[in-house]
């Protein structure tokens, strides 16, 4: 791999692919999907595991190194470990992660690890049972701590929590979440709410800026800038007085990180989306099914990847819900 391989028109190195394996989810989180759900993709339109592996197998020799499996909720797709095994067998793939709400993690953590999964990101917006139900608008008996412990016991790591902070809804739990990093070698990342699509009950008034979040965390002790765990994301990490874990902030609203973006996204129906909040995407599924090579399409997509997202201008590429592109 040379320095010129897989760079977009602005010189950013692209080595990270987020792969959505389903548009469906067993939750209906306030910020992610309308209560009534979506018009689901037809099964014939969704990439098979073999097709996903084919795409990754063609792109890995070009410098694609890091993968994340997302949804919807990826663990509701049957036999997810089978996909992990296929991806792990591809030469050049160095890291495979999973984003999940954790409902099925106690049963799946060990099989996923055995298949070759490296680590997880656990979406957890509350530690309170009643509030989990209210935010997810589903009662599936989720315990985020039990899910994280199952992952840790299976050897998945580092374990990261993704907490979408919403003013007046769960922002009073910021300190409670941070205490988990003081008790466990876990990494708690607070994400600024991104109001998009049909979730209009959540507005910019619900956004809690990262500087305010860090100010609240300072009550727990001195925050020291930290390199944080391995991974591919844009979080800024801090350690609280020698804690085994870290806290971090992800700031799409107040401090954009587009200048260091290293990722593209593959939707469940095979569209390569070069920016979460842009409208640029390339259909890979239909050419793949016709036997066409992926490299020219991938390189063309990178050449057209936008410089930055348009979230603050509310131009979000026609998205109704974050679940459509895997977040």
C-alpha positions, 0 to 999 in steps of 0.5 A: 500500500502506497501513500497515494492509495485510497485518498479522497480529493482533499488528501484524507486517507480512507481506510475505514468502512462502516457496514450496515447489515440491516435497516431494521432495529428492535428499538425505536430510539427518540433520536434515531428512528420514528416510533412507527418504524420505517418502510423496510428494505425488501430482502432481495435489495439487501446485500447478502453476507457473501456480497458484503465479503466480496466488496470488502475483499476487493477493497482490502488490497487497496488499503481498506483496513478497518471495518465496523458492522452496524445496522439498524441493530446488526445483531437482529440479522441471523447468524451474524458470526458467519459474516464476521468469519468471512470478513476475518478471513480477508487478507489485509483486514486488521480490525473488526468492530460492532456497534450494538444496543446490547440487547442480544450481546449476553448470548452473542458476545462469545460466538462473535469473539470466536468468529473473529470480532475484536471489539464493540461499541455499546449504545446506551443512553441511560442506566435507569430501566424506566428511562431506557424504555422511554428513550428506546420506546421498547421494553426488551429488558436491556441492562447496559452494564450486563451487556458490557460485562458479557462483552468483557468476559468474552474477550472483546475490547476495548469496550466503548459506550456511546451515550447520546446526550439530550437536554432534559431527557438524560443529561442528568446521568452524565456523571453516573455514566462517567463513574463507570469509567472510574470503576471499569476499564471502559470508555464512555463517549458522550455524543452531541445530539444530531437533530435530523429527519423525522425526529423533529421533537428533538431540536437544537434546544436538546443539544448539550455542547461538549464543553458543558459536558466536560464541565460537569465531569470536572466535578469528579476530579481532574480531567487529563487529556488521554490518547484513549483506546484504539479505534477509528473515531473522532472522540477526544478522550480524558482520564479522571484521576487515574481511572481505569477507563476514560471519558470522551466527547464526540462533537458533530455540532460544536466542533466538527472533525470533518478534516480528519474523516477517514471513513465511508459507509456501506448501506444495507442495500449496497450504496456507498455513502461518503458522508453521513450527512451528505447526499453523495452515494454510489450504487455498488450493489447493482454493478456487483451483481453484474460482475463489475469490479468495485475499485473504479466505483470506489475510487470515483466515490472518494474523488467526490467525497465532500469536504465537510458535512452540512448538518448545521445547515440541516442539509442531511441528504434526504435522511429520514432517520439515522438508522438508514445509514448505520449512524 
